């Protein structure tokens, strides 16, 4: 049946091959010169013409050679070379042009060829250029069809004609370009590659390289239904027409990803991209280096733009404006913009003339990283004469080494409307917004609408603070105006919020300024530091603001011609002055440094109207005021107290969150004893106070029994106060150790004994804890530091060695028997017993010996389990399979049904292959499903060992073997009357196998027997099986051969005597 199926399959394949050959007619010509090529074209009458150009330089002088082909039959041309290096086609006429102008030729395929000249595809349906090098020019004519295909792969293009033209390559249709290189030439006045999609065709470019030679725009795309560029490099692109140094996109759907741009420029718009009226433009994972964007009286408008991973390298960021240029962006999203040069990551502008603008509507800008250590900005940096509008923008996760978020100077106007600015970080402290102008004509104007949640380095752990540098949220330089109208300024943490110079003005109208914490004040005036600007504040609310030195206004130094501050119709609520700098004295209950107020006595009656830094401690009513413990015990956290100031009031803390503390604001405390010669403190003896509550640190105290004092010393910074003289004492009692209950040892190794109970963490399970983390496991069946580890069950190594010796000896005996079979293979006894099947039985016995050796090793890997199963069942199959099959063949000849028909040898092998394949299939199935595992098991005395775990379906393999034995036993009985030369004495081997298999199977089900003992039984069973099989199958035959030989020798002697 199998051979019939194979025959039908072969007939089917042959029929289809011949059928294909009959339907498609093809001509193949080998070309060595132009005449061969012309003759091949003229004589062709087939559908397909294949031209093979051998190792030669083939020159063609007739540019109309393709037109001479039979135009009615030919549909496809294939031009093959041996390789690009060896097969060269030279178009050697005046204009070096090879024209494909036959409208019947639908497919053109050029492969493994180097071409010098002009390839002009006038009429075509499908063009494939593969492994081609072209020194010349490439042109595809335009005729509007949506199903044209141009497939270019492993292609190298060098424009060497030096003939003036607009574009080096013009492409139409659906174009696919892979793994190709394109090099431009100054003779092309615009683009290196121009694609016109005619609104119906697509362009796909992958893993390719474009070099514009500083003369050509690399790729120009217009009217493309879909364009996709990925994993490509664009270098030295130069646009002298229409903009776009690297890529120009007009009225197309465009997607670009994982591309790099180096040294591209444009004298018009777009150093990298020029996008005009495009339906969609998406850029992802883009790296750009040394590329100029918009320059020289240009404008750029982009809508629905997405950019990701834009790396400017040493460049200045996403957009750059120069010389009266403008940019307008709508619905733009930029993620992951990074740079390392002086400038802004979103916008850098220099040398602008009037009426330049940068406008963003609905912008999302996230994950900006400015790595420059020069003067730079993490968002915008401009020089002069530019209007900037950011409206409906979301700006998040902006990072920089230092310097500014926005830096602008000159006659600039910046408006930030309905926008959210969050998570702006710098490695070092810096001002947030700086605006200044160096003349009094071009004012710098900023309009702010909403700011919230900004923290200076002083209040944040994200950057490195510089104590000598004052961080200002809005730093308004000379000749600058800032207008804040109808706005909310909330939760700003800084040294000061506003700084203005003498020629600058900050105007705040109808705004809410709330929840600020400033170290100086919201408005800080000091002429010596040039903080001497002018402020007009109208109809504003100041609510819940906190400061060290005058919350709203702090005037340090001022002259008559300096700063002016005007508040009109404003409200002030919950204003807190936190510190009276140098207005306190450290001696308690002495207030000679209070400021003068006419109603001072009345003010003192108001709680916390005056406050100083903390100068003492006061126990909280529900806490302990003394400590009694054993040596080695720790202090508990129930000892706590409040900080009090010079007025005996609770010290005011500004926040409960330790993240908002500066190190100079935190009150620390340390703990010590009055007798360090008899006591010692183990562990952390420092703590701090939060929310005006101080806790004793959980320090461990060891020492000799007695009465002592615990001393608490308060520490603070010089900026607030010094507490070195402030001490606070309370009683400490170390009780004697009860030796009958506790252990008294110097476990700290410092000369003082600790009194403690035995403690083991984790516990000792069934063992006994006798000291600190010391367990006694002597009365358990376990071991380990905590009596939780099992003893390993050891193998019987002597028995393993005996079995290895027996196994190796049996292998040697079997090899000797195999040699004897080969030497005596012509003996009638062996021939009648089937010489080939006897060798297979010997192979099975050898595998059984290997199985015996494997049993002497631990089952610690799944591979060992697989090997054990494979050897056991293959050895059984190779021993009993041939015996059963041989007996079946005898049964067919001598059986009771009297068929008298021999079983063919190939059928016997096929059945044997099936028996082997069954076990291999079961094993592969278990391995693929991960059903064979190694598991831990334990003996009755809790010793640990590893054993193989097989799936329950293993019983199928066992039953399969038993069925084979049962069939062999039946056939043996049925052939009991056959000639003994043809049959085997199988009763004893079969009974032996059945008994051993049953015994091993039921022992394996017994949980109390360990794997090593089970392996001993398996080893003994294997030895018995091998010995009995060898005796009844081989020894008896060799003995018969020996007796026959003696009888023949005796008969020969008798015949000689008669003679």
Secondary structure as the mmCIF struct_conf table of DSSP 4:
data_model
#
loop_
_struct_conf.conf_type_id
_struct_conf.id
_struct_conf.beg_label_comp_id
_struct_conf.beg_label_asym_id
_struct_conf.beg_label_seq_id
_struct_conf.end_label_comp_id
_struct_conf.end_label_asym_id
_struct_conf.end_label_seq_id
HELX_RH_AL_P HELX_RH_AL_P1 UNK A 2 UNK A 23
BEND BEND1 UNK A 24 UNK A 24
STRN STRN1 UNK A 26 UNK A 31
BEND BEND2 UNK A 32 UNK A 33
HELX_RH_AL_P HELX_RH_AL_P2 UNK A 34 UNK A 43
BEND BEND3 UNK A 46 UNK A 47
STRN STRN2 UNK A 48 UNK A 53
BEND BEND4 UNK A 55 UNK A 55
STRN STRN3 UNK A 56 UNK A 60
TURN_TY1_P TURN_TY1_P1 UNK A 63 UNK A 64
HELX_RH_3T_P HELX_RH_3T_P1 UNK A 65 UNK A 68
BEND BEND5 UNK A 69 UNK A 69
TURN_TY1_P TURN_TY1_P2 UNK A 71 UNK A 73
STRN STRN4 UNK A 76 UNK A 81
BEND BEND6 UNK A 82 UNK A 82
TURN_TY1_P TURN_TY1_P3 UNK A 84 UNK A 86
STRN STRN5 UNK A 87 UNK A 91
BEND BEND7 UNK A 93 UNK A 95
STRN STRN6 UNK A 97 UNK A 100
TURN_TY1_P TURN_TY1_P4 UNK A 103 UNK A 104
STRN STRN7 UNK A 107 UNK A 121
BEND BEND8 UNK A 123 UNK A 123
BEND BEND9 UNK A 125 UNK A 125
STRN STRN8 UNK A 126 UNK A 140
BEND BEND10 UNK A 146 UNK A 147
STRN STRN9 UNK A 149 UNK A 158
STRN STRN10 UNK A 165 UNK A 165
BEND BEND11 UNK A 166 UNK A 166
BEND BEND12 UNK A 168 UNK A 168
STRN STRN11 UNK A 169 UNK A 172
BEND BEND13 UNK A 173 UNK A 173
STRN STRN12 UNK A 174 UNK A 178
BEND BEND14 UNK A 179 UNK A 179
STRN STRN13 UNK A 181 UNK A 183
TURN_TY1_P TURN_TY1_P5 UNK A 186 UNK A 187
STRN STRN14 UNK A 188 UNK A 188
BEND BEND15 UNK A 189 UNK A 190
STRN STRN15 UNK A 191 UNK A 196
TURN_TY1_P TURN_TY1_P6 UNK A 198 UNK A 200
STRN STRN16 UNK A 202 UNK A 206
BEND BEND16 UNK A 207 UNK A 207
STRN STRN17 UNK A 209 UNK A 211
TURN_TY1_P TURN_TY1_P7 UNK A 213 UNK A 215
BEND BEND17 UNK A 216 UNK A 216
STRN STRN18 UNK A 217 UNK A 222
BEND BEND18 UNK A 223 UNK A 223
BEND BEND19 UNK A 225 UNK A 225
STRN STRN19 UNK A 226 UNK A 230
BEND BEND20 UNK A 231 UNK A 231
STRN STRN20 UNK A 233 UNK A 235
BEND BEND21 UNK A 236 UNK A 236
STRN STRN21 UNK A 238 UNK A 239
BEND BEND22 UNK A 240 UNK A 243
BEND BEND23 UNK A 245 UNK A 246
STRN STRN22 UNK A 247 UNK A 250
BEND BEND24 UNK A 251 UNK A 252
STRN STRN23 UNK A 253 UNK A 262
BEND BEND25 UNK A 263 UNK A 263
STRN STRN24 UNK A 265 UNK A 266
BEND BEND26 UNK A 267 UNK A 269
BEND BEND27 UNK A 271 UNK A 272
STRN STRN25 UNK A 273 UNK A 276
BEND BEND28 UNK A 277 UNK A 277
BEND BEND29 UNK A 279 UNK A 279
STRN STRN26 UNK A 280 UNK A 289
BEND BEND30 UNK A 290 UNK A 290
STRN STRN27 UNK A 294 UNK A 295
BEND BEND31 UNK A 296 UNK A 297
STRN STRN28 UNK A 299 UNK A 308
STRN STRN29 UNK A 311 UNK A 311
TURN_TY1_P TURN_TY1_P8 UNK A 313 UNK A 314
BEND BEND32 UNK A 315 UNK A 315
BEND BEND33 UNK A 318 UNK A 318
STRN STRN30 UNK A 319 UNK A 322
BEND BEND34 UNK A 323 UNK A 324
STRN STRN31 UNK A 326 UNK A 335
BEND BEND35 UNK A 336 UNK A 336
STRN STRN32 UNK A 338 UNK A 339
BEND BEND36 UNK A 341 UNK A 343
STRN STRN33 UNK A 344 UNK A 344
BEND BEND37 UNK A 345 UNK A 346
STRN STRN34 UNK A 347 UNK A 350
BEND BEND38 UNK A 351 UNK A 351
TURN_TY1_P TURN_TY1_P9 UNK A 354 UNK A 355
STRN STRN35 UNK A 356 UNK A 370
BEND BEND39 UNK A 374 UNK A 375
STRN STRN36 UNK A 377 UNK A 382
BEND BEND40 UNK A 384 UNK A 385
STRN STRN37 UNK A 386 UNK A 391
BEND BEND41 UNK A 392 UNK A 392
STRN STRN38 UNK A 394 UNK A 400
BEND BEND42 UNK A 401 UNK A 403
STRN STRN39 UNK A 404 UNK A 409
BEND BEND43 UNK A 410 UNK A 411
STRN STRN40 UNK A 412 UNK A 417
BEND BEND44 UNK A 418 UNK A 418
STRN STRN41 UNK A 420 UNK A 426
BEND BEND45 UNK A 427 UNK A 427
STRN STRN42 UNK A 428 UNK A 428
BEND BEND46 UNK A 432 UNK A 432
STRN STRN43 UNK A 433 UNK A 436
BEND BEND47 UNK A 438 UNK A 442
STRN STRN44 UNK A 444 UNK A 455
HELX_RH_3T_P HELX_RH_3T_P2 UNK A 457 UNK A 459
BEND BEND48 UNK A 461 UNK A 463
STRN STRN45 UNK A 464 UNK A 464
TURN_TY1_P TURN_TY1_P10 UNK A 467 UNK A 468
BEND BEND49 UNK A 469 UNK A 469
STRN STRN46 UNK A 472 UNK A 476
TURN_TY1_P TURN_TY1_P11 UNK A 478 UNK A 479
STRN STRN47 UNK A 480 UNK A 500
TURN_TY1_P TURN_TY1_P12 UNK A 502 UNK A 503
STRN STRN48 UNK A 505 UNK A 509
BEND BEND50 UNK A 510 UNK A 510
STRN STRN49 UNK A 512 UNK A 514
BEND BEND51 UNK A 515 UNK A 515
STRN STRN50 UNK A 517 UNK A 526
HELX_RH_3T_P HELX_RH_3T_P3 UNK A 527 UNK A 529
TURN_TY1_P TURN_TY1_P13 UNK A 530 UNK A 530
STRN STRN51 UNK A 531 UNK A 531
STRN STRN52 UNK A 534 UNK A 538
BEND BEND52 UNK A 539 UNK A 539
STRN STRN53 UNK A 541 UNK A 547
BEND BEND53 UNK A 548 UNK A 549
BEND BEND54 UNK A 551 UNK A 552
STRN STRN54 UNK A 553 UNK A 557
TURN_TY1_P TURN_TY1_P14 UNK A 560 UNK A 561
BEND BEND55 UNK A 562 UNK A 562
STRN STRN55 UNK A 564 UNK A 568
BEND BEND56 UNK A 569 UNK A 569
STRN STRN56 UNK A 571 UNK A 577
TURN_TY1_P TURN_TY1_P15 UNK A 581 UNK A 582
BEND BEND57 UNK A 586 UNK A 587
TURN_TY1_P TURN_TY1_P16 UNK A 588 UNK A 589
TURN_TY1_P TURN_TY1_P17 UNK A 592 UNK A 593
BEND BEND58 UNK A 594 UNK A 594
HELX_LH_PP_P HELX_LH_PP_P1 UNK A 595 UNK A 596
TURN_TY1_P TURN_TY1_P18 UNK A 598 UNK A 599
HELX_RH_AL_P HELX_RH_AL_P3 UNK A 600 UNK A 604
TURN_TY1_P TURN_TY1_P19 UNK A 605 UNK A 605
BEND BEND59 UNK A 606 UNK A 606
TURN_TY1_P TURN_TY1_P20 UNK A 607 UNK A 608
BEND BEND60 UNK A 609 UNK A 610
STRN STRN57 UNK A 616 UNK A 619
TURN_TY1_P TURN_TY1_P21 UNK A 621 UNK A 622
BEND BEND61 UNK A 623 UNK A 623
BEND BEND62 UNK A 625 UNK A 625
STRN STRN58 UNK A 626 UNK A 630
TURN_TY1_P TURN_TY1_P22 UNK A 631 UNK A 632
STRN STRN59 UNK A 634 UNK A 634
TURN_TY1_P TURN_TY1_P23 UNK A 637 UNK A 638
STRN STRN60 UNK A 640 UNK A 644
TURN_TY1_P TURN_TY1_P24 UNK A 646 UNK A 647
BEND BEND63 UNK A 648 UNK A 648
HELX_LH_PP_P HELX_LH_PP_P2 UNK A 649 UNK A 649
STRN STRN61 UNK A 650 UNK A 650
HELX_LH_PP_P HELX_LH_PP_P3 UNK A 651 UNK A 652
BEND BEND64 UNK A 654 UNK A 654
BEND BEND65 UNK A 656 UNK A 656
HELX_RH_3T_P HELX_RH_3T_P4 UNK A 658 UNK A 660
TURN_TY1_P TURN_TY1_P25 UNK A 663 UNK A 665
STRN STRN62 UNK A 668 UNK A 673
BEND BEND66 UNK A 674 UNK A 674
TURN_TY1_P TURN_TY1_P26 UNK A 676 UNK A 678
STRN STRN63 UNK A 679 UNK A 682
BEND BEND67 UNK A 683 UNK A 683
STRN STRN64 UNK A 686 UNK A 690
TURN_TY1_P TURN_TY1_P27 UNK A 691 UNK A 692
STRN STRN65 UNK A 693 UNK A 695
STRN STRN66 UNK A 700 UNK A 703
BEND BEND68 UNK A 705 UNK A 705
STRN STRN67 UNK A 706 UNK A 715
TURN_TY1_P TURN_TY1_P28 UNK A 718 UNK A 720
TURN_TY1_P TURN_TY1_P29 UNK A 724 UNK A 725
STRN STRN68 UNK A 727 UNK A 735
HELX_LH_PP_P HELX_LH_PP_P4 UNK A 736 UNK A 737
TURN_TY1_P TURN_TY1_P30 UNK A 739 UNK A 741
BEND BEND69 UNK A 742 UNK A 742
STRN STRN69 UNK A 743 UNK A 745
TURN_TY1_P TURN_TY1_P31 UNK A 747 UNK A 748
BEND BEND70 UNK A 749 UNK A 751
STRN STRN70 UNK A 754 UNK A 756
BEND BEND71 UNK A 761 UNK A 762
TURN_TY1_P TURN_TY1_P32 UNK A 765 UNK A 766
BEND BEND72 UNK A 767 UNK A 767
STRN STRN71 UNK A 768 UNK A 771
TURN_TY1_P TURN_TY1_P33 UNK A 772 UNK A 773
STRN STRN72 UNK A 774 UNK A 776
TURN_TY1_P TURN_TY1_P34 UNK A 778 UNK A 779
BEND BEND73 UNK A 780 UNK A 781
STRN STRN73 UNK A 782 UNK A 783
TURN_TY1_P TURN_TY1_P35 UNK A 784 UNK A 787
STRN STRN74 UNK A 789 UNK A 792
HELX_LH_PP_P HELX_LH_PP_P5 UNK A 793 UNK A 795
HELX_RH_AL_P HELX_RH_AL_P4 UNK A 797 UNK A 823
TURN_TY1_P TURN_TY1_P36 UNK A 824 UNK A 826
BEND BEND74 UNK A 827 UNK A 827
HELX_RH_AL_P HELX_RH_AL_P5 UNK A 828 UNK A 832
TURN_TY1_P TURN_TY1_P37 UNK A 833 UNK A 833
HELX_RH_AL_P HELX_RH_AL_P6 UNK A 835 UNK A 854
TURN_TY1_P TURN_TY1_P38 UNK A 855 UNK A 856
BEND BEND75 UNK A 857 UNK A 857
BEND BEND76 UNK A 861 UNK A 861
HELX_RH_AL_P HELX_RH_AL_P7 UNK A 862 UNK A 894
BEND BEND77 UNK A 895 UNK A 895
TURN_TY1_P TURN_TY1_P39 UNK A 896 UNK A 897
HELX_LH_PP_P HELX_LH_PP_P6 UNK A 902 UNK A 904
HELX_RH_AL_P HELX_RH_AL_P8 UNK A 905 UNK A 928
TURN_TY1_P TURN_TY1_P40 UNK A 929 UNK A 930
STRN STRN75 UNK A 933 UNK A 938
TURN_TY1_P TURN_TY1_P41 UNK A 940 UNK A 941
STRN STRN76 UNK A 943 UNK A 949
TURN_TY1_P TURN_TY1_P42 UNK A 952 UNK A 953
HELX_RH_AL_P HELX_RH_AL_P9 UNK A 954 UNK A 974
TURN_TY1_P TURN_TY1_P43 UNK A 975 UNK A 977
BEND BEND78 UNK A 978 UNK A 978
TURN_TY1_P TURN_TY1_P44 UNK A 980 UNK A 982
BEND BEND79 UNK A 983 UNK A 983
HELX_RH_AL_P HELX_RH_AL_P10 UNK A 987 UNK A 1005
TURN_TY1_P TURN_TY1_P45 UNK A 1007 UNK A 1008
BEND BEND80 UNK A 1009 UNK A 1009
HELX_RH_AL_P HELX_RH_AL_P11 UNK A 1011 UNK A 1029
HELX_RH_PI_P HELX_RH_PI_P1 UNK A 1030 UNK A 1035
HELX_RH_AL_P HELX_RH_AL_P12 UNK A 1036 UNK A 1058
#
